[in-house]
Amino acid sequence: MAISLLRQNRPASGLRIFRETEEAEQMARLLYTLFFGFFAGVLSMVLKKESLLYGTGFLDSYTLGPVKYLDPDTGKLLTTVFMQRLGEAALLIILSTTYLGSAASYFYQAWSGLAIGILTAGSVIRYGLKGILLIAGSLLPQQLILIPAFLMLCVKCCELCKIMYFRGGIGGFSGKDKGKLLIKKGLNMIVNIMLIVAGCFIEAYINPKILKLILRVF
């Protein structure tokens, strides 16, 4: 009986390990894409700093000056952050139910890395060591939550897209099975959405205070 139980449990256990390994590989590929976008942004700013930085007034004193004395309406700021972050998450989830799901996830990570790379390089080129403080004040602490949350969300979006379109095709699902799949995967994404919501609150309530404090040295 013990041997038969081991035989019964072995396939399920092997499938679980396979899924965990596949998710880890997907996470690694998305993380590499984020880093690629970051280094591409840094390189772009270094090579094109005359046009991207000095030619546009990007991060100059006229841009940062008002922020020092700005007292933002936290409620309105939170609404704006919610619309941006949750809008991005909703778009990724919707696109994950189409053929473009995986491509959208990779594009989002590359674009996020590119934006952070440009901001980082621009700050350091313009302000030197003080630019590192500016980056810290602009991105922390909310990005410590938002970056991992969106990475995990993109992993699940890629997984849903592959299951629906690249592992037997959408024709392999009946309407009922498709509905069950979407509900199951949607529930798996709730934790990621909750993390994004937490990041939004931090971005609206905590980050502005940190940024204003750091901007006193500029």
VENMOMO-V881507 format. One record per backbone hydrogen bond with DSSP energy under -0.5 kcal/mol. CO is the residue of the C=O (numbers start at 0). NH is the residue of the N-H. If there is no record, write none. Layout:
BEGIN
co/nh
CO/NH
CO/NH
END
This chain:
BEGIN
co/nh
0/4
1/5
2/6
3/7
4/8
5/9
6/10
7/11
8/12
9/13
10/14
11/15
12/16
13/17
14/18
15/19
16/20
17/21
18/22
19/23
20/24
21/25
22/26
23/27
24/28
25/29
26/30
27/31
28/32
29/33
30/34
31/35
32/36
33/37
34/38
35/39
36/40
37/41
38/42
39/43
40/44
41/45
42/46
43/47
45/48
47/50
47/51
48/52
48/53
49/54
52/55
52/56
52/57
56/59
59/62
59/63
60/64
61/65
63/67
64/67
64/68
65/68
65/69
66/69
69/71
71/73
72/76
73/77
74/78
75/79
76/80
77/81
78/82
79/83
80/84
81/85
81/86
82/86
83/87
84/88
85/89
86/90
87/91
88/92
89/93
90/94
91/95
93/96
94/97
97/100
99/103
100/104
101/105
102/106
103/107
104/108
105/109
106/110
107/111
108/112
109/113
110/114
111/115
112/116
113/117
114/118
115/119
116/120
117/121
118/122
119/123
120/124
121/125
122/126
123/127
126/129
127/130
127/131
128/131
128/132
129/133
130/134
131/135
132/136
133/137
134/138
135/139
138/142
140/143
141/144
141/145
142/146
144/148
145/149
146/150
147/151
148/152
149/153
150/154
151/155
152/156
153/157
154/158
155/159
156/160
157/161
158/162
159/163
160/164
161/165
161/166
168/171
169/172
173/177
174/178
175/179
176/180
177/181
178/182
179/183
180/184
181/185
182/186
183/187
184/188
185/188
186/189
188/192
189/193
190/194
191/195
192/196
193/197
194/198
195/199
196/200
197/201
198/202
199/203
200/204
201/205
201/206
205/208
205/209
206/210
207/211
208/212
209/213
210/214
212/215
213/216
214/217
END
